[in-house]
Structures are given as structure tokens and as C-alpha cells.
Amino acid sequence: MQKNYGKISLTSVFCARMRKKQGIPFSRELIELIDTKYKENIEDLPDYGKSLNEVSDFIPFIEGRYYSINKALEPLKNVMIIEIAAGLSPRSLNFLKREDVIYVETELPELIKIKEKIIKDIIKNKKLMAKMNIRFLSLNPLNKKEIDKIGETYKKVGTGKRMVIIHEGLLMYFTREEKRKFRDNIKYLFENYAKDGLWITTDLSRLKK
Ligand SMILES: C[S@@+](CC[C@H](N)C(=O)[O-])C[C@H]1O[C@@H](n2cnc3c(N)ncnc32)[C@H](O)[C@@H]1O
């Protein structure tokens, strides 16, 4: 077991624990790995208070946004899905057997390294073997230069497919200026690489104070 992945984003662990509470497919396996094999590499929230033990409006909120995006993706065929800031979400695994789909998970550098290992562990442990259509990209979506990494990946493996950008639980952490930057980066991506691209997100709500 290597120990040099660095600490990863706290909020992504929080969301993963919420999904386990709702029994979302693969969420249990993912949390088991986080709490055992990858325990040393992951920084959890210092205190969850009552949020995981009692009825909390956070849990259905996380579940609702997860399934809403899945529902929007369901009818789409022959696509390259790019999940920006995928965190510890297991969504990509649902597309493993879809031969018409390429799924690209992006995250900040430390987290994407550990996420790739976790996803590959789940595939192996659960014998989900299929032609591997999931890719992992280290990316800060606020950095325009890094956005080209998505475009380059699309040119390499996605040509002929529709580009679909998704994200959940991201925009609410951005300032107004960062949101503008993010929007402009997506616009740049579509204009330069995929003019018929789709952008699907549930990130229109505010963080509850
Ligand atoms: C609340 S988590 C949500 C993760 C995942 N989408 C989910 O629903 O479980 C927010 C994620 O945004 C990621 N992220 C990516 N780019 C970021 C940036 N520029 N600033 C802050 N967080 C960023 C963090 O690493 C973190 O995993």
C-alpha cells in the first residue's frame, strides 16, 4: 500500500458517505475501500454531527442530484461524458458496459490519482470486467489551459461522439468571479472542440447556510 497520494478533498468524502446512506449502487464498496485500504490517504471531515445518523435534508439532496443527472444521461447515445470534479462519485461505473460511451472523470491532481485506484479496485473486486471505457484526467476546471486537456482527449478518443459535460456539487463552492471563469471555459471548450456539446448540471442551488 503506497502512502503518498496526499490528502484529498473533504467534501467529496462527505458526499460519498451520503450516497452510501441511500444505498446508491457501488457506494458501499467505495466507502469500504476509503475506510480500509485508502484510510491513510484520505482526510475525512472532523465531525459529521448528526448529518449521517438522523433524518437530514442533505442526504436526499445528494441522492436527488445524483439520480437527476443519471436520468438526463439515460437517453443519450454515442457520447463522451466528461464528469468535472467527479470526487468520489461511482457514476462512471454505471456506464462500464456501454460500448457507445466513453466516460472521463476529472478531478484535482491528488484526488484523481486515488479515485482511479478505487474505481479499478471495485471493477476488479466485483468482477465487472468489460472493455475499459473510463478515463481519468487531472484537471482544475478554472484553469483555461487545462481545459484543453479535455479537448485533446476528445480529439483522441471521442471524435464522432457528442461531448456531454456534467458536474454536481461544484459551482456552489465558487465565487461569482470563479463561476464566470468556469462558464467561459466551458464555452471555450465547446467552441473549439465540440459545437454541439451538451452541458448538464444540477448546480443551480445555493449552499444552505
Ligand atoms: C462537494 S465535492 C463533490 C464531488 C462529486 N461531484 C460528488 O457529488 O460527490 C466538490 C469537488 O470539487 C472538486 N474540485 C474540482 N475543481 C475544483 C476547484 N477548482 N475548486 C474547488 N474544488 C474543486 C473538489 O476536489 C471536490 O471533490
The ligand as a Gaussian input file, in Angstrom:
#p B3LYP/6-31G(d) Opt

LIG

0 1
 C      -18.616000      18.676000      -2.919000
 S      -17.387000      17.789000      -3.808000
 C      -18.453000      16.994000      -4.988000
 C      -17.785000      15.817000      -5.620000
 C      -18.717000      14.989000      -6.512000
 N      -19.162000      15.735000      -7.661000
 C      -19.871000      14.447000      -5.736000
 O      -21.013000      14.852000      -5.978000
 O      -19.637000      13.624000      -4.870000
 C      -16.611000      19.082000      -4.751000
 C      -15.435000      18.577000      -5.565000
 O      -14.950000      19.600000      -6.417000
 C      -13.596000      19.339000      -6.655000
 N      -12.964000      20.445000      -7.381000
 C      -12.520000      20.379000      -8.649000
 N      -12.028000      21.537000      -9.026000
 C      -12.129000      22.385000      -8.003000
 C      -11.752000      23.734000      -7.805000
 N      -11.197000      24.481000      -8.739000
 N      -12.020000      24.279000      -6.606000
 C      -12.603000      23.546000      -5.637000
 N      -12.990000      22.255000      -5.783000
 C      -12.739000      21.673000      -6.950000
 C      -13.080000      19.002000      -5.257000
 O      -11.864000      18.317000      -5.302000
 C      -14.232000      18.142000      -4.735000
 O      -14.019000      16.774000      -4.964000

